């Protein structure tokens, strides 16, 4: 199968791809985890519920942003391929 068929049949799963592994990302996620744990320990039950709702809403926003950025990137990649494939030989610079 080619890439388009693999994509169509759901054989390409971005969730199984490698995620960000920079040092900055690792430090930021560690800080978020540490602060979240501290807040869960010190907040009252209603405040913990608010915190969980905030985290869930933030995760939804991040997911929507990721999906939108993926669509934009995919569209730009397709446009780049169309432009590359539609170059007329007369327009190609000779070196």
C-alpha positions in Angstrom: 0.0 0.0 0.0 1.0 3.6 -0.6 1.0 6.4 2.0 -2.5 7.6 1.0 -4.0 4.1 1.3 -2.3 3.6 4.7 -3.6 7.0 5.9 -7.1 6.2 4.5 -7.3 2.8 6.3 -6.1 4.3 9.6 -2.7 2.5 9.6 -0.8 5.7 10.3 -1.4 6.8 13.9 0.3 9.9 15.1 -0.2 8.9 18.7 2.4 6.1 18.2 4.9 8.5 16.8 7.7 9.9 18.9 6.7 13.0 20.9 8.7 16.0 21.8 11.7 15.1 23.8 13.7 18.3 24.2 15.1 19.3 27.5 12.9 22.3 27.7 9.8 20.2 27.1 10.9 17.6 29.8 11.5 20.4 32.3 8.2 22.1 31.6 6.2 18.9 32.0 8.0 18.1 35.2 7.2 21.5 36.6 3.5 21.1 35.6 3.3 17.7 37.2 5.0 18.9 40.4 2.7 21.9 40.8 -0.4 20.0 40.0 0.5 17.4 42.6 1.1 20.1 45.2 -2.2 21.8 44.4 -4.1 18.5 44.6 -2.7 17.9 48.1 -3.4 21.4 49.4 -6.7 22.4 47.8 -10.1 21.7 49.2 -12.4 19.3 47.4 -14.3 22.1 45.5 -11.0 23.7 44.5 -9.6 20.4 43.3 -12.7 19.9 41.2 -12.1 23.4 39.7 -8.4 22.5 39.1 -9.4 19.2 37.3 -11.9 21.1 35.2 -9.3 23.7 34.3 -6.8 20.9 33.3 -9.4 19.1 31.2 -10.4 22.3 29.4 -6.7 23.2 28.8 -6.1 19.7 27.4 -9.0 20.2 25.1 -7.7 23.5 23.9 -4.2 22.0 23.3 -5.8 19.2 21.3 -7.8 21.6 19.2 -4.7 23.7 18.5 -2.7 20.5 17.6 -5.4 19.4 15.2 -5.6 22.8 13.5 -1.8 23.0 13.2 -1.7 19.5 11.7 -4.3 20.5 9.1 -2.4 23.7 8.2 0.9 21.8 8.0 -0.7 19.1 5.9 -2.3 21.6 3.5 1.0 23.5 3.2 2.8 20.3 2.4 0.3 19.3 -0.2 0.5 22.8 -1.8 4.3 22.6 -1.8 4.1 19.2 -3.6 1.6 20.6 -6.1 3.9 23.5 -6.8 6.9 21.2 -7.2 5.1 18.9 -9.6 3.6 21.7 -11.7 6.8 23.5 -12.4 7.1 24.1 -16.1 10.5 23.2 -17.6 10.8 26.7 -19.0 10.5 28.2 -15.6 13.3 26.1 -14.0 16.5 28.1 -13.6 19.4 26.6 -15.4 22.7 26.7 -13.6 
